[in-house]
Amino acid sequence: MNAQKDFDATLAAKRATPEYQAAMRAYALAHELGRQVRRVREARGWTQTELARRTGLKPHAISRLEAGDVVPTLTTLERVAAALDAELSVSLAA
């Protein structure tokens, strides 16, 4: 029973760190970007392979992007947006 309490306390402490919080924000951003790319790609009736061809990326890179497995660079996002004939909008809120 103490082992579980120790584990829970360690996990809670790790989740409270700024590094963990930053990683979770990056994951959420990557997931949302991937969801949006997939939505627009599917609205165009394209496969991941077609989008890859139009962007010059490899199909597995598109798959990873749509799955939220990677945080794409702005250059990659610009390529994807151009291929999809979509507007790339980046904003900061204070």
Z-matrix of the N, CA and C atoms (Angstrom, degrees):
N
C 1 1.447
C 2 1.533 1 110.47
N 3 1.349 2 118.20 1 -40.25
C 4 1.452 3 120.99 2 178.01
C 5 1.520 4 111.14 3 -64.48
N 6 1.325 5 116.96 4 -33.50
C 7 1.460 6 119.91 5 179.65
C 8 1.528 7 110.24 6 -62.04
N 9 1.312 8 117.33 7 -40.39
C 10 1.460 9 120.43 8 178.58
C 11 1.521 10 111.02 9 -65.91
N 12 1.328 11 117.33 10 -42.84
C 13 1.461 12 120.86 11 178.71
C 14 1.530 13 110.61 12 -63.85
N 15 1.333 14 116.28 13 -40.57
C 16 1.466 15 120.08 14 177.61
C 17 1.529 16 110.68 15 -63.20
N 18 1.318 17 115.80 16 -43.21
C 19 1.468 18 120.54 17 178.67
C 20 1.526 19 110.50 18 -62.04
N 21 1.338 20 116.59 19 -46.73
C 22 1.463 21 120.95 20 -179.50
C 23 1.528 22 111.07 21 -61.31
N 24 1.311 23 117.24 22 -41.07
C 25 1.468 24 121.10 23 179.81
C 26 1.525 25 110.68 24 -67.01
N 27 1.321 26 117.39 25 -41.62
C 28 1.457 27 121.35 26 178.46
C 29 1.518 28 110.59 27 -64.13
N 30 1.325 29 116.69 28 -43.57
C 31 1.461 30 121.25 29 179.20
C 32 1.525 31 111.15 30 -63.63
N 33 1.315 32 117.69 31 -43.95
C 34 1.463 33 121.36 32 179.01
C 35 1.526 34 110.77 33 -62.52
N 36 1.322 35 117.06 34 -39.72
C 37 1.465 36 120.70 35 178.88
C 38 1.526 37 110.84 36 -65.71
N 39 1.319 38 116.75 37 -41.74
C 40 1.468 39 120.39 38 179.37
C 41 1.524 40 110.53 39 -65.02
N 42 1.322 41 116.85 40 -41.99
C 43 1.470 42 120.91 41 -179.51
C 44 1.528 43 112.03 42 -66.50
N 45 1.308 44 117.72 43 -20.85
C 46 1.463 45 121.40 44 -179.50
C 47 1.533 46 112.46 45 -85.00
N 48 1.327 47 118.34 46 -8.24
C 49 1.464 48 120.44 47 -176.98
C 50 1.528 49 111.04 48 -74.42
N 51 1.332 50 117.00 49 149.81
C 52 1.466 51 120.19 50 177.02
C 53 1.536 52 112.15 51 -60.25
N 54 1.309 53 117.34 52 -35.05
C 55 1.466 54 120.61 53 179.72
C 56 1.518 55 111.42 54 -64.07
N 57 1.304 56 116.81 55 -42.91
C 58 1.466 57 120.99 56 178.78
C 59 1.527 58 109.74 57 -65.13
N 60 1.316 59 116.61 58 -44.97
C 61 1.464 60 120.63 59 179.95
C 62 1.526 61 110.92 60 -61.13
N 63 1.334 62 117.74 61 -41.38
C 64 1.466 63 121.33 62 178.36
C 65 1.523 64 110.71 63 -64.56
N 66 1.312 65 117.18 64 -40.63
C 67 1.462 66 120.68 65 178.99
C 68 1.528 67 110.68 66 -64.58
N 69 1.303 68 117.45 67 -39.21
C 70 1.465 69 120.75 68 178.70
C 71 1.530 70 111.22 69 -67.26
N 72 1.337 71 117.83 70 -37.71
C 73 1.465 72 120.17 71 176.55
C 74 1.527 73 110.23 72 -65.54
N 75 1.331 74 116.80 73 -40.79
C 76 1.471 75 120.52 74 178.49
C 77 1.523 76 110.11 75 -63.90
N 78 1.320 77 117.50 76 -41.69
C 79 1.458 78 121.00 77 178.48
C 80 1.532 79 110.49 78 -62.18
N 81 1.330 80 116.88 79 -44.64
C 82 1.470 81 120.54 80 -179.30
C 83 1.526 82 110.57 81 -63.53
N 84 1.326 83 116.77 82 -40.61
C 85 1.457 84 121.00 83 178.71
C 86 1.532 85 110.51 84 -64.66
N 87 1.322 86 116.80 85 -46.61
C 88 1.470 87 120.91 86 179.71
C 89 1.521 88 110.81 87 -60.51
N 90 1.313 89 116.76 88 -41.98
C 91 1.467 90 121.18 89 -179.91
C 92 1.532 91 110.50 90 -63.59
N 93 1.324 92 117.41 91 -44.91
C 94 1.461 93 120.98 92 -179.09
C 95 1.531 94 110.87 93 -66.99
N 96 1.323 95 118.01 94 -41.53
C 97 1.462 96 120.40 95 177.04
C 98 1.523 97 110.84 96 -60.62
N 99 1.320 98 116.24 97 -44.93
C 100 1.459 99 120.43 98 179.02
C 101 1.514 100 112.19 99 -61.44
N 102 1.310 101 116.51 100 -40.29
C 103 1.471 102 121.29 101 179.04
C 104 1.529 103 110.09 102 -62.56
N 105 1.319 104 116.29 103 -42.27
C 106 1.459 105 120.08 104 -179.48
C 107 1.528 106 111.64 105 -67.58
N 108 1.328 107 116.89 106 -42.60
C 109 1.471 108 119.95 107 178.67
C 110 1.524 109 109.84 108 -60.95
N 111 1.310 110 116.36 109 -45.81
C 112 1.465 111 119.77 110 -179.68
C 113 1.533 112 111.71 111 -61.66
N 114 1.330 113 116.51 112 -42.57
C 115 1.462 114 121.07 113 -179.73
C 116 1.534 115 110.57 114 -59.68
N 117 1.326 116 116.93 115 -46.46
C 118 1.466 117 119.66 116 -178.56
C 119 1.527 118 110.25 117 -69.46
N 120 1.332 119 117.02 118 -41.52
C 121 1.472 120 120.25 119 179.18
C 122 1.521 121 110.30 120 -59.76
N 123 1.309 122 116.92 121 -47.20
C 124 1.468 123 120.11 122 -179.43
C 125 1.521 124 111.64 123 -66.18
N 126 1.335 125 117.71 124 -34.38
C 127 1.464 126 120.59 125 177.26
C 128 1.533 127 110.61 126 -63.33
N 129 1.323 128 116.70 127 -28.99
C 130 1.465 129 121.49 128 177.45
C 131 1.537 130 111.42 129 -82.01
N 132 1.322 131 116.40 130 -10.20
C 133 1.461 132 120.41 131 -178.28
C 134 1.516 133 113.08 132 76.89
N 135 1.331 134 116.98 133 22.08
C 136 1.459 135 121.43 134 -177.83
C 137 1.525 136 111.33 135 -95.70
N 138 1.315 137 114.55 136 151.39
C 139 1.461 138 120.87 137 170.44
C 140 1.530 139 108.07 138 -86.10
N 141 1.310 140 115.68 139 168.55
C 142 1.465 141 119.75 140 173.95
C 143 1.523 142 110.02 141 -61.80
N 144 1.310 143 117.21 142 -35.98
C 145 1.463 144 121.38 143 179.11
C 146 1.524 145 110.55 144 -63.22
N 147 1.324 146 117.36 145 -40.60
C 148 1.464 147 120.84 146 178.60
C 149 1.526 148 110.85 147 -65.03
N 150 1.319 149 116.82 148 -44.12
C 151 1.460 150 119.50 149 177.82
C 152 1.526 151 110.54 150 -63.41
N 153 1.309 152 116.63 151 -40.17
C 154 1.467 153 120.15 152 177.85
C 155 1.521 154 110.82 153 -60.49
N 156 1.309 155 116.41 154 -43.86
C 157 1.465 156 120.68 155 179.65
C 158 1.524 157 110.52 156 -61.18
N 159 1.322 158 116.50 157 -42.91
C 160 1.464 159 120.81 158 -176.81
C 161 1.530 160 112.75 159 -72.95
N 162 1.325 161 117.33 160 -23.21
C 163 1.468 162 120.77 161 -179.98
C 164 1.520 163 112.81 162 -96.66
N 165 1.341 164 116.42 163 -17.53
C 166 1.455 165 119.43 164 -174.24
C 167 1.521 166 112.46 165 81.63
N 168 1.330 167 115.93 166 12.33
C 169 1.465 168 120.84 167 177.02
C 170 1.523 169 109.01 168 -96.97
N 171 1.312 170 115.65 169 167.23
C 172 1.464 171 119.96 170 176.65
C 173 1.531 172 108.83 171 -84.93
N 174 1.333 173 116.31 172 149.41
C 175 1.477 174 118.58 173 -179.72
C 176 1.525 175 113.56 174 -54.52
N 177 1.329 176 117.68 175 -37.41
C 178 1.471 177 117.98 176 -179.40
C 179 1.527 178 111.25 177 -67.97
N 180 1.332 179 117.52 178 -26.18
C 181 1.467 180 120.26 179 176.70
C 182 1.530 181 110.11 180 -68.81
N 183 1.323 182 116.75 181 -38.99
C 184 1.462 183 120.57 182 176.58
C 185 1.524 184 109.79 183 -66.12
N 186 1.314 185 116.49 184 -42.58
C 187 1.465 186 120.88 185 178.84
C 188 1.525 187 110.84 186 -59.41
N 189 1.321 188 117.01 187 -46.60
C 190 1.464 189 121.35 188 -179.70
C 191 1.526 190 110.89 189 -65.36
N 192 1.336 191 116.20 190 -38.60
C 193 1.459 192 120.70 191 178.29
C 194 1.523 193 110.36 192 -62.22
N 195 1.327 194 116.44 193 -49.22
C 196 1.465 195 120.39 194 -178.58
C 197 1.521 196 112.55 195 -66.51
N 198 1.315 197 117.05 196 -29.13
C 199 1.469 198 120.46 197 179.56
C 200 1.527 199 112.16 198 -79.66
N 201 1.340 200 116.33 199 -10.20
C 202 1.462 201 119.47 200 -177.78
C 203 1.507 202 112.87 201 78.57
N 204 1.330 203 116.51 202 19.29
C 205 1.464 204 120.97 203 -178.86
C 206 1.521 205 113.11 204 -78.09
N 207 1.331 206 117.25 205 -16.18
C 208 1.461 207 121.34 206 -179.21
C 209 1.523 208 109.52 207 -135.56
N 210 1.320 209 116.00 208 151.64
C 211 1.453 210 121.42 209 170.82
C 212 1.520 211 105.19 210 -95.06
N 213 1.329 212 117.61 211 109.91
C 214 1.458 213 120.01 212 -174.81
C 215 1.524 214 112.06 213 -71.86
N 216 1.320 215 115.42 214 152.56
C 217 1.461 216 120.42 215 174.00
C 218 1.521 217 109.26 216 -75.28
N 219 1.308 218 116.19 217 163.55
C 220 1.468 219 119.40 218 176.26
C 221 1.518 220 110.62 219 -62.25
N 222 1.324 221 116.80 220 -36.16
C 223 1.472 222 120.41 221 178.01
C 224 1.524 223 110.57 222 -60.43
N 225 1.309 224 116.90 223 -44.49
C 226 1.466 225 120.64 224 178.45
C 227 1.521 226 110.23 225 -63.89
N 228 1.319 227 116.81 226 -44.40
C 229 1.467 228 119.82 227 179.16
C 230 1.520 229 111.36 228 -62.21
N 231 1.329 230 117.53 229 -37.75
C 232 1.462 231 120.43 230 177.13
C 233 1.518 232 111.30 231 -63.99
N 234 1.329 233 117.14 232 -41.46
C 235 1.466 234 121.16 233 178.20
C 236 1.520 235 111.26 234 -63.26
N 237 1.325 236 115.91 235 -44.07
C 238 1.463 237 120.46 236 -179.63
C 239 1.527 238 110.00 237 -65.85
N 240 1.328 239 117.03 238 -45.32
C 241 1.460 240 120.47 239 179.83
C 242 1.527 241 110.82 240 -61.14
N 243 1.325 242 116.90 241 -43.27
C 244 1.472 243 120.01 242 179.50
C 245 1.522 244 110.60 243 -62.91
N 246 1.313 245 117.34 244 -43.01
C 247 1.463 246 121.04 245 -179.57
C 248 1.528 247 110.88 246 -63.62
N 249 1.324 248 116.19 247 -36.80
C 250 1.463 249 121.03 248 -179.30
C 251 1.524 250 112.32 249 -85.54
N 252 1.325 251 116.71 250 -1.13
C 253 1.459 252 121.82 251 -175.55
C 254 1.526 253 109.22 252 53.26
N 255 1.337 254 114.16 253 47.35
C 256 1.463 255 121.38 254 -178.55
C 257 1.522 256 108.90 255 -120.80
N 258 1.305 257 115.80 256 156.47
C 259 1.457 258 121.02 257 178.35
C 260 1.517 259 109.35 258 -86.80
N 261 1.329 260 116.48 259 130.64
C 262 1.466 261 121.27 260 174.24
C 263 1.518 262 107.24 261 -94.72
N 264 1.310 263 116.76 262 121.96
C 265 1.452 264 122.10 263 -178.96
C 266 1.521 265 108.74 264 -123.26
N 267 1.327 266 116.29 265 125.51
C 268 1.457 267 122.15 266 177.69
C 269 1.506 268 106.91 267 -121.71
N 270 1.303 269 117.73 268 132.65
C 271 1.470 270 120.12 269 -178.88
C 272 1.515 271 110.37 270 -138.59
N 273 1.318 272 114.34 271 157.17
C 274 1.453 273 122.17 272 174.25
C 275 1.524 274 107.34 273 -120.49
N 276 1.293 275 116.77 274 137.32
C 277 1.461 276 120.82 275 177.95
C 278 1.512 277 108.21 276 -120.19
N 279 1.307 278 116.12 277 135.05
C 280 1.466 279 120.14 278 179.59
C 281 1.504 280 110.47 279 -102.64
